[in-house]
């Protein structure tokens, strides 16, 4: 099953199946989780197991890290999934509203550049990636590929993945104006898998055989290289809560993800456990 189909299937379970089960088994309460599409597969899989154990419905949506954090601050969700750290301006906004934000790292991830399987390029340096995304390099021939125009595919600005890419690769230089912006990791995978000239980037847990993984600075994006810090575009994944108003069920869900069982789910979904 592809990651796209997997996500669709689990979304149906989480957003449709669980409420139906709740009627039969009297679900205790509901926890609303919004934010990062990168963290979404972890949260989805964990929600299934958590429901079976606790009969608590986890309502999930993946609209981007920035939107999740905004929802947490305005009180419309219990947990904000994020693939980047909260900004000072966001923390200050929460403070002005009398909220105390708690940050919980739940996993490690790597952001991996991908191309179409037919592309002969195998490795790009951080400098080459930056040049491609800012528009200095525009043809695959310039980096050892075919004589074809490069089609740049990127995440939109509400994405935590975009912000980490912007910081670690772009060094805060703007992505070229004609880049094709996508709203999720799954959309990036689909766009690149269908275009032999395209390049994109996704979280490690979204990789599948419809795209080709590129090495960065001659380093392969493996779990071991991500864990030991050798891979240059690594990050932590987070869940944020309002400490002053957190529901016991929301805290229990986070505790479950940090438990040995939850961390095994992190690994099963293709990410790197934060705890061994």
C-alpha positions in Angstrom: 0.0 0.0 0.0 1.4 3.4 -0.9 1.8 6.1 1.8 -1.0 8.1 0.2 -3.4 5.2 0.3 -2.3 4.3 3.9 -3.0 7.9 5.0 -6.5 7.9 3.4 -7.3 4.5 5.0 -6.2 5.5 8.4 -8.0 8.9 8.2 -11.2 7.0 7.5 -10.6 4.9 10.6 -9.7 7.9 12.8 -12.3 10.3 11.6 -15.1 8.0 10.7 -14.6 4.6 12.2 -13.8 5.6 15.8 -17.0 7.7 16.3 -19.0 4.7 15.2 -17.2 2.5 17.6 -17.6 5.1 20.3 -21.4 4.7 20.2 -21.1 1.0 20.9 -18.3 1.2 23.5 -19.1 4.6 25.1 -15.9 6.6 24.3 -14.9 8.6 27.4 -13.9 11.8 25.6 -12.3 13.4 22.6 -8.9 14.9 22.0 -8.5 17.3 19.1 -5.0 17.2 17.4 -4.1 19.6 14.5 -1.0 20.6 12.6 2.0 19.0 10.8 1.4 16.6 8.0 4.8 15.1 8.8 3.8 14.1 12.3 0.4 12.9 11.0 1.3 9.2 10.3 2.7 8.8 13.8 -0.4 10.4 15.4 -2.8 8.4 13.2 -1.3 5.0 14.0 -0.9 5.9 17.7 -4.6 7.0 17.8 -5.8 3.6 16.7 -3.9 1.8 19.5 -4.8 4.5 22.0 -8.5 4.1 21.3 -8.4 0.4 21.8 -6.7 0.8 25.2 -8.6 3.9 26.5 -11.7 4.4 24.3 -10.7 8.0 23.8 -11.3 9.5 20.3 -8.4 11.3 18.7 -9.7 13.7 16.1 -6.8 14.4 13.7 -6.2 16.9 10.9 -3.0 17.8 9.0 -3.0 21.4 7.9 0.6 22.4 8.6 2.7 23.1 11.6 1.9 26.8 11.6 -1.9 26.2 11.5 -1.7 23.7 14.3 0.2 26.1 16.5 -2.3 28.8 15.7 -5.1 26.5 16.6 -3.5 25.6 19.9 -3.1 29.3 20.8 -6.7 30.2 19.9 -8.0 27.2 21.9 -9.5 25.2 19.0 -7.3 22.1 19.5 -5.8 20.2 22.5 -2.4 19.2 20.8 -0.5 20.9 18.0 1.7 18.6 16.0 4.7 20.5 14.6 7.8 19.6 12.5 9.6 22.7 13.7 10.1 24.5 17.0 7.6 27.2 17.9 8.7 30.8 17.0 9.3 33.4 19.6 6.4 35.5 18.2 4.1 32.5 18.7 5.3 31.9 22.2 4.8 35.6 23.0 1.3 35.5 21.6 0.4 32.5 23.8 1.9 34.3 26.8 -0.2 37.4 26.2 -3.3 35.1 26.3 -2.2 33.7 29.6 -1.2 30.3 28.2 1.9 28.3 29.2 3.1 26.2 26.3 4.8 22.9 26.8 7.0 21.4 24.1 7.4 17.6 23.8 9.8 16.1 21.3 8.4 12.7 20.1 10.6 11.6 17.3 13.5 12.5 15.0 13.1 13.0 11.3 15.1 13.8 8.2 14.1 16.0 5.3 15.1 14.1 2.2 15.4 15.5 -1.4 13.7 13.2 -3.9 13.6 13.0 -7.7 11.8 10.8 -10.3 13.3 7.2 -10.4 14.5 7.8 -14.0 16.7 10.7 -12.9 20.4 9.6 -13.0 21.5 12.1 -10.3 22.4 10.4 -7.1 23.9 13.0 -4.8 23.6 16.8 -4.3 25.5 19.1 -1.9 23.6 21.5 0.3 25.0 24.3 -1.9 23.6 22.7 -5.1 20.2 22.2 -3.4 20.2 25.9 -2.4 21.2 26.9 -6.0 18.4 24.7 -7.5 15.8 26.1 -5.2 16.8 29.7 -5.5 17.1 29.4 -9.3 20.8 29.7 -9.9 20.9 26.1 -11.2 18.1 25.5 -13.6 19.1 22.5 -15.7 19.9 19.0 -14.5 23.0 18.9 -16.8 24.6 21.4 -14.4 24.6 18.8 -11.6 25.4 15.7 -13.7 22.0 14.9 -15.0 20.2 15.0 -18.3 19.9 18.2 -20.4 16.5 19.1 -19.0 15.0 22.0 -17.2 14.6 21.4 -13.4 11.0 21.6 -12.1 11.2 22.7 -8.5 8.5 21.3 -6.1 8.3 22.8 -2.6 6.1 22.9 0.5 4.0 26.0 1.2 5.1 28.5 3.8 2.7 27.2 6.5 4.6 24.0 6.6 7.2 23.2 9.3 9.0 21.2 6.7 9.3 24.2 4.5 10.7 26.3 7.4 13.3 23.8 8.3 14.3 23.5 4.6 14.4 27.3 4.4 16.7 27.5 7.5 19.0 24.5 6.8 19.2 24.6 3.0 18.1 28.0 1.8 19.7 30.0 4.6 16.6 32.1 4.5 17.0 32.9 0.8 13.6 32.8 -1.1 12.6 29.8 -3.1 12.3 30.6 -6.9 9.0 32.2 -7.9 8.0 29.4 -10.3 8.3 26.6 -7.7 5.3 24.4 -7.5 4.0 24.7 -3.9 2.3 21.7 -2.3 0.3 21.4 0.9 1.6 18.1 2.2 4.3 15.5 2.0 2.0 13.2 0.1 1.4 15.8 -2.5 5.1 16.3 -3.0 5.6 12.5 -3.5 2.8 12.5 -6.1 4.1 15.5 -8.0 7.7 14.2 -8.2 6.7 10.6 -9.0 4.8 11.8 -12.0 7.4 14.3 -13.4 10.9 13.1 -14.6 12.2 16.7 -14.4 11.0 17.4 -10.8 12.8 17.6 -7.5 11.1 17.9 -4.1 11.7 17.1 -0.4 9.7 15.2 2.2 10.0 13.8 5.7 11.8 10.5 5.9 8.7 8.6 6.9 7.0 9.4 3.6 9.5 7.8 1.3 8.4 5.0 -1.0 9.5 3.3 -4.2 7.6 5.7 -6.5 10.5 8.3 -6.0 14.3 8.2 -5.9 16.1 9.3 -2.7 19.1 11.6 -3.1 22.2 11.6 -0.9 23.1 15.0 0.6 26.8 15.9 0.9 27.4 12.3 0.0 25.5 11.1 3.1 22.7 8.6 2.7 19.5 9.4 4.6 19.4 6.3 6.9 18.0 6.1 10.4 21.5 5.6 11.7 22.8 8.6 10.0 19.8 10.7 11.2 20.2 9.5 14.8 24.0 10.2 15.0 23.7 13.6 13.4 25.7 12.9 10.2 22.8 13.5 7.9 22.8 17.3 7.4 19.0 18.0 7.2 17.7 16.3 10.4 15.2 17.7 13.0 13.0 16.8 15.9 9.2 16.4 15.6 7.0 17.9 18.4 3.7 18.0 20.1 2.7 21.2 21.8 0.1 21.7 24.5 -1.3 24.5 26.7 0.1 23.2 30.0 -2.4 25.2 32.0 -5.4 23.7 30.3 -4.3 20.3 29.0 -6.9 17.5 29.2 -5.8 14.4 31.1 -6.6 12.4 28.0 -4.4 14.6 25.8 -1.5 14.1 28.3 -2.1 10.4 28.3 -2.0 10.3 24.5 1.4 12.0 24.5 2.7 9.7 27.3 1.6 6.8 25.2 3.6 8.0 22.2 6.6 8.4 24.4 6.1 4.9 25.9 8.0 1.9 24.5 4.9 0.9 22.5 4.4 4.3 21.2 8.1 4.6 20.2 7.8 1.3 18.3 4.9 2.9 16.4 7.3 5.9 15.6 9.7 3.4 14.1 7.1 1.4 12.3 5.8 4.5 10.5 9.3 5.2 9.2 10.6 7.8 11.7 13.4 7.7 14.3 12.4 7.1 17.9 13.3 9.8 20.4 13.7 7.2 23.1 15.2 3.7 22.9 
